[in-house]
Amino acid sequence: MKSNDKPVNPTPIAGGDESVVNIHSMANSTGMTEGITLREHFASMAMQGLLSQHNLKQPTDQQIICQLSVELADTLLDELAK
């Protein structure tokens, strides 16, 4: 699993109680629930910062902010992988 695919806050799944089907069905092969990925988390943080500095007037502004947020997240993940 690459670091950008890892969950931000993995939660261990306790075994033994089969009545908690919905929680167990969310677990991945490591026995952890996934939640959002680091990439999604970093992109949302970048977007939050960008939005605090910009007034979106056109729909294209929204698309540019979204694209830039993901690009910034990918750049950060690449740097952290070095």
Secondary structure, 3 states (H helix, E strand, C coil): CCHHHCECCCEECCCCCCCCHHHHHCECCCCEECCCEHHHHHHHHHHHHHHCCCCCCCHHHHHHHHHHHHHHHHHHHHHHCC
